[in-house]
Amino acid sequence: MSRVTIKDIARRLHVSTTTISNALNNKPGVSKEARDRIIKMARELGYRPNYLAKGLVSNRSYTIGLIVSSIADPFYPELALGVQDKADELGYTMMLFNTNHSISAETRCIETLKSRGADGIILSTVLQDDPNIELMNEMKIPFVLVNRIILDPKRARKIDSVSLDNYGGAYKAAEHLCRIGYEKIAIIGGNMKSSTAILRTEGALDALAAYGITPAKEWVVTCDYSEEKAYAAAKKMLAKEDRPAAILAQGDNMAMGAREAALEAGLNIPEQLAIIGYDNISTCAIKGIELTTVSQAPHDMGSTGAELLIAKIDQQSSAITSQIVMEPRLIVRNSCGFNLHGYSR
């Protein structure tokens, strides 16, 4: 059976091959109705783009890279799926790389993607002192930060990003605990060189301060977004006579670690310990806890990041820096103990 070409699609729909090409390559000048009709026909005929031929003409690989800090964190598979879905839709292939929180590994990933001809990179790994921002600028490879931002306004000015309002999300979560009536609140956070952890910690502490609460120094800890480290930190806190009544974890996986420590200590959730997470990952429902959490829609974040990167590659927005900030939403479930204090959702 011969390969289906854009000429076959054009012949079926009685339109020009230029229109078919523009629609399939997401170029302007084609109405949504016409684009949808063309994509539908392409699927029905089993059309597959010849990326080798396209690459020879356009000097592109139609490949983008996604670099994450820990694929073991359930947040990242959902984010990767969002990137892949949008990349597929726009005619690109995604390559996934994992750094295990290593800057040197991140550098190797970037160099590998460059050597393999990737058209652009999405990073969800960058720390505030990360030298790889300058490396990618030197390489002249388009990139977008996702779930990370650079806090230095001068450095951030020309860096595209898609992130959540991490300060606002953590503020909402901590404020919720305060409104319910908790005062002895601990914070288990991530790497304080990442914008995510910095902003979530600042947001939580500012909310507590607004209610006149200053947590004990040993109740504000960092765990690099590791479930195992969060478990160890929570176990240490809960073993003491003066222990927190609530834990605000900066990731749902860390909330799961805190939950395991609480159960081992014989504490009931939420009657003896309230827990709030961050991410609203799908595995929370599987692990037997109705976790109150801050939703940040990782699939949408990944999809938006891929769309922004491919627009940069297509030079549709090369002169404009886009810094997209998504709005967080507090998802109130039973783990925070709201129902024990006479509050409704």
Beta strands, then each sheet from edge to edge (+ up, - down):
strand 1: 63-68
strand 2: 93-98
strand 3: 120-124
strand 4: 143-146
strand 5: 161-164
strand 6: 185-189
strand 7: 220-222
strand 8: 246-249
strand 9: 274-276
strand 10: 293-295
strand 11: 323-326
strand 12: 329-331
sheet 1: 2+ 1+ 3+ 4+ 5+ 11+
sheet 2: 7+ 6+ 8+ 9+
sheet 3: 10+ 12-
end
